[in-house]
């Protein structure tokens, strides 16, 4: 197994200890920081494969860090929140988080979500797929490198955004409900709000759409589809 590195940015020592122990037991290399500023420095030196990020930190909030990380890197983020507040969750997703979990949480659920995200990122492309998938004449996906290009310029997508875009591109002209997309792309027993799908579609559109058209069409009353470019 690849020696995946996980960075925890969390100010509660007991949570850091529990998470570190559980994740190391799974074979991951783990470091943690109890402040946002130290955590940001560790991103540079530790080079993590995934970040577990608390929203409430003593020197900043997780939303600021999430926004900054999303702007500079292509790293999956699981956000921790002490409140079961849909506003917090939606804001985290809009800023680039891939998942969120509410405290108190079951450590088995969190490690399962970590495994799911890292497994998806590490999977090599299906041998039956072509290396390049064209969405239209100007936008294409390189499945080997998990990269997306628009007008020959690489467009940085978060892991979940990439997975959703790839799923649409492999099922062009098929209409999906939000529930179906949660089941197919978020491949664990996801209990989040259906708005999760809307947020990710909006983020993909913002990065890839031209002003005159959208690569992912809204099918009113049902869900979404990707037409043939």
C-alpha positions in Angstrom: 0.0 0.0 0.0 1.2 3.5 -0.8 2.5 5.3 2.3 -0.2 7.9 2.3 0.4 11.0 4.5 -2.4 12.6 6.5 -2.3 16.0 8.1 -4.7 16.7 11.0 -5.3 20.4 11.8 -7.3 20.3 15.1 -6.9 22.2 18.4 -8.3 19.5 20.6 -5.4 17.3 21.8 -7.6 14.3 22.6 -9.1 14.3 19.1 -5.7 14.5 17.5 -4.4 11.6 19.7 -7.4 9.4 18.8 -7.3 10.2 15.1 -3.5 9.8 14.9 -3.6 6.4 16.7 -6.4 5.1 14.5 -4.9 6.3 11.2 -1.4 5.0 12.0 -3.0 1.7 12.9 -4.3 1.7 9.3 -0.8 2.2 8.0 -0.9 5.9 7.3 1.8 8.4 8.2 0.2 11.1 10.3 1.2 14.6 11.6 -1.0 17.1 13.3 -1.0 20.7 14.3 -3.2 22.5 16.9 -3.1 25.8 15.1 -3.9 26.9 11.6 -0.7 28.7 11.0 1.5 25.7 11.9 -0.8 23.5 9.9 -0.3 25.6 6.8 3.5 25.3 7.2 3.2 21.6 7.5 1.4 21.4 4.2 4.6 22.7 2.6 7.0 20.5 4.5 5.0 17.3 5.1 3.3 17.2 1.7 0.2 15.4 2.8 -2.1 13.3 0.6 -5.2 14.3 2.6 -6.1 16.9 5.2 -8.5 16.5 8.1 -9.4 20.1 9.1 -11.3 21.5 12.0 -13.5 24.5 11.4 -12.9 26.2 14.8 -9.2 26.9 15.4 -7.6 29.2 17.9 -5.9 31.5 15.4 -8.1 31.3 12.4 -11.0 29.2 11.1 -10.9 26.2 8.8 -12.9 27.9 6.1 -10.0 30.3 5.5 -7.5 27.4 5.3 -9.8 25.4 3.1 -10.1 28.3 0.7 -6.3 28.9 0.6 -5.5 25.2 0.1 -8.1 24.9 -2.7 -6.5 27.8 -4.4 -2.9 26.5 -4.3 -3.1 22.7 -4.2 -5.1 19.7 -5.4 -5.6 18.1 -2.0 -8.7 16.4 -0.6 -10.0 17.9 2.6 -12.3 16.4 5.2 -13.7 19.1 7.4 -14.7 18.6 11.1 -17.5 20.7 12.6 -18.8 20.7 16.1 -22.3 21.7 14.9 -24.7 19.9 12.7 -25.2 23.1 10.8 -26.1 22.8 7.1 -24.8 26.3 6.5 -21.3 25.3 7.7 -21.4 22.2 5.6 -22.5 23.9 2.4 -19.9 26.7 2.9 -17.2 24.1 3.4 -18.1 22.3 0.2 -18.3 25.6 -1.7 -14.8 26.5 -0.6 -13.4 23.2 -1.8 -13.8 20.6 0.9 -14.5 17.0 -0.3 -16.3 15.8 2.7 -17.4 16.8 6.2 -18.1 15.0 9.4 -19.9 16.2 12.6 -18.5 15.9 16.1 -18.8 13.7 18.0 -18.1 11.1 15.3 -17.4 7.4 15.1 -13.7 6.9 14.4 -14.6 3.9 12.2 -16.7 6.2 10.0 -14.0 8.7 9.6 -11.3 6.2 8.7 -13.7 4.6 6.2 -14.2 8.0 4.5 -10.4 8.6 4.5 -9.9 5.2 2.8 -12.6 5.9 0.3 -11.1 9.2 -0.8 -7.5 7.9 -1.0 -8.6 4.8 -2.8 -10.4 6.8 -5.4 -7.4 9.1 -6.0 -5.0 6.2 -6.1 -6.9 4.0 -8.5 -5.4 3.6 -11.9 -7.7 4.1 -14.8 -9.8 1.2 -15.9 -7.9 -0.6 -18.7 -11.0 -0.5 -20.9 -11.1 3.3 -20.9 -9.2 5.4 -23.4 -6.5 7.7 -22.0 -8.2 10.8 -23.3 -11.9 11.5 -23.0 -13.2 14.5 -24.9 -16.1 16.4 -23.3 -16.3 18.7 -26.3 -13.8 20.0 -28.9 -12.1 22.2 -26.3 -12.3 20.3 -23.0 -10.9 16.8 -22.3 -9.9 14.5 -19.5 -6.6 12.6 -19.2 -7.7 9.6 -17.2 -4.1 8.4 -16.5 -3.1 11.6 -14.8 -6.6 12.6 -13.5 -6.2 16.0 -15.1 -8.7 18.1 -17.1 -7.8 20.6 -19.8 -9.7 23.5 -21.3 -8.2 25.2 -24.4 -5.0 23.2 -23.7 -4.7 24.7 -20.2 -4.9 22.4 -17.2 -7.9 23.2 -15.0 -7.4 22.2 -11.4 -10.3 20.2 -10.0 -10.8 18.8 -6.6 -10.9 15.0 -6.4 -14.6 14.8 -6.0 -15.2 17.3 -8.8 -13.0 15.2 -11.1 -14.9 12.0 -10.1 -18.3 13.7 -10.8 -17.1 15.1 -14.1 -15.6 11.8 -15.2 -18.9 9.9 -14.3 -20.9 12.4 -16.4 -18.5 12.1 -19.3 -18.8 8.3 -19.3 -22.6 8.5 -19.3 -23.3 11.3 -21.8 -27.0 12.0 -22.5 -28.1 10.0 -19.4 -30.2 11.9 -16.9 -29.3 11.3 -13.3 -31.1 12.3 -10.1 -29.2 13.8 -7.3 -29.7 10.6 -5.3 -28.2 8.5 -8.1 -25.2 10.8 -8.3 -24.6 10.6 -4.5 -24.8 6.8 -4.7 -22.5 6.5 -7.7 -19.9 9.1 -7.0 -20.0 9.3 -3.2 -19.5 5.5 -2.8 -20.0 5.2 0.9 -23.3 5.3 2.9 -23.5 9.1 2.4 -26.1 10.8 4.6 -25.4 14.4 3.5 -27.8 16.8 2.0 -28.6 16.6 -1.8 -27.3 20.1 -2.1 -23.8 18.5 -2.1 -24.4 17.5 -5.7 -25.6 21.0 -6.6 -22.5 22.6 -5.0 -20.1 20.3 -7.0 -21.9 20.9 -10.3 -21.7 24.6 -9.7 -18.0 24.4 -9.0 -17.4 22.4 -12.2 -19.4 24.8 -14.2 -17.5 27.8 -12.8 -14.2 26.2 -13.8 -15.1 24.8 -17.2 -18.1 26.5 -18.7 -18.1 29.1 -21.5 -20.5 32.0 -21.1 -22.8 30.7 -23.8 -23.3 27.1 -22.7 -22.8 24.6 -19.8 -21.2 21.2 -20.1 -23.6 19.9 -17.4 -27.2 20.6 -18.1 -29.9 20.9 -15.5 -32.9 18.7 -16.2 -35.6 20.5 -14.2 -37.5 18.4 -11.8 -35.1 15.5 -12.1 -31.4 16.3 -11.9 -28.5 16.7 -14.3 -27.0 15.3 -17.5 -24.0 15.9 -19.8 -24.9 16.3 -23.5 -22.8 15.2 -26.3 -20.3 17.9 -27.3 
